[in-house]
Amino acid sequence: MPEPDPLERIWIGKDERAGIPVPERKDVPPPRHWRLEAIAYTARPRSLTVSADGRTAVFVEDRDTSDLYVLDLEDPAARPERLTTGRALAPFWEDTQPRISPDGTTVAYGDSGHVWLVPVAGGVPRRLVEAGGPVWLDDGRLIVSLEHEEEDQTTRCTRLALVEVADPFPRRLAREHQGLDALGDEEDGAVSPDGAEVAYAFVPRNDLRRAEIRVVEVVTGRVRALTGTPQMADRAPAWAPDGASVVYVSERSGWHELHAVDSGGGNDRQLTDERADFSEPAWRPDGGRIAAVRARRNRFDLVLVDPASGAPERVAEGGAWHRPAWTASGDLVAGYEDHATPTELRRVAADANGSARALHAPAPLAIKGAPHVRPEEVAYESFDGLEIPAFLFRPPDASSDNPVPAIVVPHGGPTSAYIDDHDPRAQYFVAKGYAWFAPNFRGSTGYGLEFERRNHGVWGVDDTKDCLAAADYLRTLDWVDGDRLAIVGASYGAYMATLAVTDDPEHRFRCAVAMYGDVDIVTSWALGDRLGVQDLERMMGPPSAARAAYRAGSPVHRLADVQVPILIAHGERDDRVHPAQSEEHVAELRRLGKTFEYLTYPTEGHGFLRAAPQLHFHRRLERFLDWYLM
């Protein structure tokens, strides 16, 4: 055996196995145009924000840090300049957005549990206060998010607070609730045009499915509710430029449509009626249009909405657009990606032509120039007749004369979806000769609220059957070898992968891969962070009220039924799904004499974000799949 790379001792914690070790397949080369190294070291620009005058953009770029960059939008030849160094690497799905002060001179951002300030022109960042999610009230004051312990000393909530740049002692924003429920989380703060009020989403602790739009007066702390419906969520408030109304996203129609309400209360109305999911509304400064992202079946278009009629006009087709913002010239800037385009920042003409050009596209040429396979959108029938949508990637050489192995890839969340974004890992394995099949099982977003809530109360039961039905569907395709199937997932997808090889008497899959996933949702509830626990309770209720459902959704009790090898991996800093979940998984597999491989990464949390651990894991994943499927 060759000596291990000394650097691996830094990135790798445990490397354990039981059963026959999986050696490397020397007869299975990597794909011609793809390399895992290029994938792991590709930068991702995201979380774009634009100054009030529309002339300057600031964004986050993920490498081995999540640092801030500034870009002059007035100079067509300008290139991004790095503003910060050493900002902690953060998952894009949870990181807060940087914000530029109204006068355009200072950026506020979150890092490692604190709010920091850095000059737009460059300079040394200043740590301001222990908080997160900063939003400028004016040039000298910020609204921030704090973790607050309630009077019972057991309940913690997210509270909005006001801090002055010159005296950063946080002061509670919402103080006079006037009979409204005050126990809950305050999120999505948005400052009124005159700076006198802040709109926000309030999630009451006694109804975790509910979120309502509230407004608080900055001076008095008095709160009024603009919306509120039991079991329904209203989020993402955005003030009209004249301050007369607030646009927000509501699920009351069965989709995430744009609604509007007068800022003083009343005249609550649905703006769009598209049977689609809208997000990230951004008013044009003159109030004539609202830029937004519209999702249909998990392709995300950039649209302009008429605030009077609610009629949307598509400006640019998705793929997936992210965080549109207006420039001084009336154009839009936004993030963009699709199955063949790595994440980049684009400038888009805000008209029917929607002409776009890349402002910043940092992916290496090896990734940009590699051949990409376009996924086909398909659907199949699950055990109860429900139609399950999915994305299917077919290798170019697959045929009935040359059937290929296939990988089923359930997504995380579960209130999420596999979408038309850039997935270089999928492209790598497809180029290698694997089919890649990503089902959006019940509980996924993008197909209406009824579909999204179909896994509530039945985690790990009906949605697992959707993943088993995915294998049955693949077996109907003459270009897929139905005896060579694997299931690979991360987070909730890992939970699905474990369940699919546990609760399947037909043993459809030849192997499984579980990255930082649950195995016992009762102990996961006990050990997880607050946001994860509240999300679990939103869908399942607390374990004390649903003991049978929690046990049915916990595969640890039935691992004796596993008949195939499992590759398990976890970050040792994971707060969302505690590493004890994988420890419990491995201990039971070992006790039962099952075959497994187990890896941990000391630097990683919920997601393998750093390039070196990511690269190490994907090399092991490739070796594991090649051995059992190729």
N, C-alpha and C positions, 0 to 999 in steps of 0.2 A: 504494500500500500504506500502511495506517495505521502510525504509529510504534508500536513494541513497548512494552508496559507496562514501565516501569523495574524493577518488582519481578521481572519474569521473568528479568532478568539475574542475580538472586540464585539463583533456583530452577532455572534451566535451564542445562545445560552445552552439549552439542552439539545442534544441530538441523540435520541434514543430510538430503539426499535425492538420489535419482537417478531419472531418468525424468520423467514428467509430474507436476508438483505437484498435490496434491489441494486444490482450493478448497472453501470452505464451501458447503453446499447451502442457499441462502436459501429454497428452496421446501419444505424439510422442517423444520417447527417442532419444538421440544421437546414432550414429552408434557404434557398439560394440568395434571396434578396433581403432577408430579415436577420437581425441579431438581437438577442436579449439585452446586450450591453447598450445598444442604441435606444431601446425602449426605456430602460431603467434611468438613463441619464437625459431624457427629453424634458425640457422645461415646460411648465404649464402657466401661462398668464391668465389671471382671473380677477374677480372682485373689483371691477373697474368703477371708478367714481370720477366725476367731472366737476370742476369749479363752477361757482354761481355765474361767472361771466362766460362760461363755455369755452375758455381758451386753454385750459390745462387739465390733463388727465393724470390720475394716480391709480396704480393697480398693484396687485400682488403677483409675484412670480414664484412658483414652487420649483426649487431645485433640491439642494440638501438643507436649505432654509426657505422660509416664506417671506422674503424681503419685499420692500416697497420700491417702486420705480415711478418716476415722473416723466411725462411726455408733453411737449409743447404741441398743441393742436393747431396752432397758427402757422407753423413752419412745416411745409410738406416734406422737407428733407430731414426733419428732426428725428433723432433716435432716442430711445428711452435712456434715462440716466438713473443710476441706482441711488436711492435715498437712504436706505438703512442697510446695516450688515448684522448678521447673526440673529435676526428675528427667528423665534422658534418655529420649526416646521409644523404646519397646522393642516388638518384635513380640509379640503375645499368645501366639503358639504357642511361644515360647522363653523368655519372661521368667520369673524366679523369683518365688515367692509371698512376700509379707511375712509376718512371724511376730511374734506378741505374746508378751512374756515371761510366765512362769507367774504372776507377781504382778499382771499386767495393766497395768504402768506404762510399758513401753517397747516400741517396734516396731523390729525388725531387718529390713533390706531391702537388696537389691543395687542398685547404680547405677554404671554406667561402670567395672565391674571391681573395685569395692570394696563392702564391707559397711558400712552406715551404721546409726546408732541415732538414734531420735527419740522424745521423750516422747509418750505417748498424749494427755496433756493439752495438748500443743502446746509448741513451743520450737524452738531452733536444732538442726538435725541435726548429728551428730558422725560424722566418718569414722573407722571403727574399724580396718580391715585390708584389704589387697588380697586379695580372695577373693569368693566368691559363694555363693548357696544357703543362707543362714543358717537354722539350726534351734536353738532354745533347749534346752540341757541342763538348766539351772536358771537362777535369776535373775541369776547372775554369770558364766555360761559359755555359749558357743555352739559348735555344730558347723558348720563351713563347708567349702566345696569349693575346692580349690586345683588349679592346673595344676602338675604336677610332672614334671621332667625325670629320666628314669631313668639308671642308671649308664652305659648305652651312649651317652648324650649325644645320641641321635637320636630316642628314643621319649618322647613326652609322654603322661601319664595324668592323670585326675582323681582326686585323693586327698581323703579326709575328714580334717579337722584340728580340734583343739580349741583354742579361744582364750578367754582370760579377758577380761571387759570392762575390768577394771582393768589388765591387762597383756596386750595383744593380740598376743603373739608366738605364731604357730601351731605346734602340736605334733602330729605325726603320730598319728592315732588307732589305726589297725590296724598293729601292729608285729610281733606274734608270730603267724605264719601256720601254724605247726605242720604243715608239709608241703603246705599248700594253695598253688595257683598264686597268685602275688602280682602278676604283671604284667597289669594291666588297669585298668578304670575303676570307681571306687566312687561310687555314685549313690543317690538316694532315701533319705537318712538319716532314721531314725525312732527317737526316744528311748523307752526302756522306762519304764513308770509310776514305777519307783523311781529312775530316772536312772542306774542302774548299767551299762546296756548300750545299744548302738545297733545296730539292724538296718538293713541296707542291701542294695542290689542290686549285685552284682559282675559286670562284663562282661569276661571274659578276652580278651586280645588275640589269642590263638590260635584263638578261636571266637567271631566277632562276632555270630553268631546266638544265642548262649547268654547268659543272665543268670541268676544264682543268688542266693538269699537267704542272706546271712551275718550273723552277730552278732559284735560285738567288745565285750569288757569294757573299760570306760572306764579303770579304774585300771591293769590289767596290759597292755592292748593285745593280749590273746590273741583269736584269731579262730577261730570254728567255722562250718562250712557247714551250713545247715539243708536246703537243696535243691540240685539241680543235675542237669541232663539235657543231654547234647550236643545242639546245634542248636535248643534250646528256651529261651524267655525266661520267667523269673519276676521280677516287678517289684512296686513299690508296696507295700512291707510296712507293716502297721499293727498295733500291739500291742493285744491285748485289755486292757481296763482292769485285770484282775487280774494281768497279766504272764505268764500261763500259756501263751499261744499267740500266734502271729503269723498274721494273715490277709494274703494277698497275691494278686496277679493272675498267672495262669499260662496259657500257650498250649498246654500239653501235650495237652489234650483235642481240639485242633483249633479251639478257640474261646478267647477270653480270659475264662476263668471264675474265680470266687473259689475259692481253696484255703486251707487252714489247716495249720499244723504246730506241734507243741509247741515252746516256746521253748528247751527244752534239747536239742531234736533228737528225731526220731521222730514216729510217728503223723501222717505227712504224708497229707492227704486232700483230695479235691475236695469243696467245699461246694455250689456251684451246678452244675446240669446243665441249662442252658436253651438250648444251642446259640445263645448270644448272647455279646456282649462286655461285660464288666463293667469299671468303672474307679472310681477315687477313693473307696475304702472309708473310712468314718468311723464308728467305734464310738460307740454311745450310752454316756454315762458309766457307766451301771449294767451295761453289757455285755449287755443283753437283745436288742439289735438292731444291725445294721450298715446304715447308710445307704450307698447306692451309686448309680451311674448304670449303667443297663442299655441297651445299644444292640442294636437289631434292624433290619437293613437301613437303618442310618444315620438312625434316629429314636431319641432317647435319653430313656428314661423315668427318673424318680426312684423308687427302690425301697427297701424295707426287707427285709433278709435275716435270717432266723432262724439264729443261729450254731450251733445244735444240729442242725437238720434241713437247713439250706441252702435252705429254701423262701423264694422272694422274694414280696413283696407290693407291687404297684404303688401308689405314693402319688400320683403326678402324671404325666400323659402328656407325652411330647415330641412335636414340637420337640427342643430340645436343652437339657438341664440341665447345670450346671457346678458343681463343688466344693461339694457339700452339707456343712453343718456344723450342729451341735446348739446350740440356745439354752438358757438357764437354765430356761425354762418347758417344755422338751421338744419344741418345734417345730423345724423345719429352716429354715435360710436357704440360698439358693443362687442362682446366676446362671441366667437363662432367656432363650431366644430361639426363634423359629420363623420360617417364611417370611413371616409377617405381623406379627411382634412384634420390634421392635428390642431389643437386649440390655438387660436390666434385672435388678435384684436383687429377689428375692421371698422372702416368708416363707410357709412351707407347714405346715399342720397334719399331724403325723406319724400319720395314721390313714387308714382306708379312704376317707374322704371327700376327703382331700387338698386342702381348701380353701386357696386361695392369695391373697395380696394383694401388690401391688408396694410395696417399700420405697423404691426409687430407680429412676426411669425417665427418664433425662436426654435422650432423643431429642427433637428439636423436634416441635411439633405438625404441621408440614408433612409430616414423615415418618410419624408415627403415624396421621394422618388420611388419607393417600393411599390409594387403592384398591390392594390387593395381590392378585396371582393365586396361587392354590394350585397347586403343581406336582403333576403326575400321576407316580406311580411306574410305569415301564414296563420292558420288557426286550426285547432283540433278539439275534439270533444272529450271532456273528462268523464269521470265515473257516473255523475248525475245528469249528464247531458249539457252541462255548462260549457260554452265555447271559451277556450283559452287561447288568447293571442300570443304570438311568439315571433322572434326574428331568427331566421335560418341562414347560416353561411354555408355555401357549398364549395368544396375544393374544385378547382377547374378540371382536374383529371378524374373526378368521381364519375362512375358510370355503372350500369348493371354488370358489365364485364370486369369492373374494377371497384367493387364496393369498399367503402372506407369506414374506419371507426368513427364514433361520434361522441362528443362531450356535451352533456346537458349542464347548463350554467344558470341555476336560479339566482336571482339578484338578492341584495341585502334589503334592509328596511324594517319590516316588510312594506311599509307605506311608501313605496318608491317604485321604480320600474327600470327595465332594460330599455334604453332609448337609442335613437339614431345619433350617437356621439362617437368620438374616436376611441376605439378599443384596440390598441396595438397588440395586446396579448391575444385577442381573438384572431387578428390577422396573421400573427406568427404561427399559431397552431393550424389555422386553415391552410396557410402556405405549406405547412409540413405534411398535410394530407388528412387532417381531421375535419369532420363536420363540426360546426359549433352551433348549438341550439339553445336559445335564451328564452324560456317561457315567462310570460308575465302572468303568473298564477293568480288565483283569486286573492284579493287584498292589494293588488298592484294599483298604482295610480294611472290615469290617462284614459280610463274606460268608463267613467262615471262613478258617482258616489256609491251606488248600490253594489257595484262590482268591488269597489275599494273596501267596503265593509263586510264582504262575505267571509272573511277569515276571523271576524270578531267572535270571541268565545270559543273558537275551534282551532287555535294555533296548533300547527303540527299534525293536524288530522286531515281536513279536507284539502288544504293546500299541498300537503305531501302527496295525496292522491293525484293532484294535478301534475306533479313532477313524475309520478309513475306513468301517468297517461302520456306524458311527453315521450317516454321510452317506447310505449306502444305505437305512438304515431311514427317515430323514426323507423320502426320495424316494417312499416308499410311502404317505405321508400326503397325502390330496388337498387339505388346507388349507395345505400347505407348497409353496413354489416351489423345487423341487429344483435349479434352475439358479442360485439365488441363496443360496449357502451360504458362510459364513466359519467359520474356526476360530481361537479366541482363547484364549490360555493364559498363565499366569504360572509361573515356576520350572520344575518338571517338565512342567507343562501347556504352557509355551512350547516346550520341547523336543519335546513331542508335536505342537504346531502346526507347527513347522519341518519335522519328519519327514513330517507328513501332506501337505505340499505339495511335498516332495522325492521321496519314494518312492511316488508315485501316478501311474502311467501314464495313468489315466483323468481326472486333474485335476478331482477332485470339487468342490474349493473354489475360489471366485472370488478370495479374498484370505486372508491370515493375519496374526495379531498375536502377537508373541513378547515377553513382558515378563521380563527378567532370567533367560533360559534358557540351557541348554547348547547347543552346536553341535558340540563335539569333546570327548567324555568322557575322552579321554586327557589333554589339556591341562587340562581341568577338574579331573581327579584331581591333577594336578601343582600347580595353583594354589589349589585350594579350601581352606577351613579344615578343622581336624582332624575335627570332627563330621561334616561333609559327606563327607569322604574315607572315614571309617570306615563311614558309611552306604552309600556306593557299593560299598566292598569287601565289606560284609555281603551284598550282593545279587549282585555281579558278580565278586568276587575281585579281586586286584590286576591291573593291565594286563599285567604280565610273565607271568601264568599264563593270560590270556584275551585274547590279542592280536586274534584274529579277531572275537571277540564285541564288543570295544571298537570296532573299526573299523566293524563292521556297525551299531553303535549311534551312529555319528558322522556326521550328515548333511553336515558340511562337505565331505566328499570327493565329494558327489554334487549340489551346489547347481546345477550346470549343468542339472539336470532341472527346476528351479523355473520355472514359467511364469506365476506370478501375483505381484502386489505384496505386500510384507511390511512391516508396521510393527514396528519393533524399538525397545525402550526398556530402559534399565538404570540402576540407581543406581550412582554412582561410588564409593560406600563399601561395596559388596557384598563380604563375605568368603566367603559360601557358594558362590555362582556368580560367579567373578571377572569384572569388567567386560571383561577381555580376551576372554571368550567372545563377547560382542556385537561387539567390535572385529574379531575373526577372522571372524565372520559377515558383517559389513558389508564388510570388505576383499575377501572372496571374491565377494560379490554385485556389488560395484563392478567388480572385474576381469572378471566375466562379462557385464557390461552389463545387469544385472537392475534392476527397479524396486523401490525401497524408500524408506522414511522411517526416520530414526534419531534418537532422543532420548536424552540422558543427564541425570541429575539429581544435582548435586554433593552435596546434603545427604542423599541416600537410600542405604540399604543394600539388603538382600534383602527387598524389599517397599516400596511407596510409601506411607509412613505419614503424613507431614505433609500437612496439608490443601491447601496451595498447589500442591505438585508433583502430588498426586493429582488435584486439580481440573484442572490444566493437561493432564495426560495423558488424562483421561477426555474432555475436550473434543476432543482430537486423535483419540482412539479413535472418538468419535461422528462426527466429520467424515469419517474414513477409511471407516467402515462405511457411512455414508449415501451416500458417493460411489460405492462399488463394489457396494452391494447394493440401495439404495433407488432 
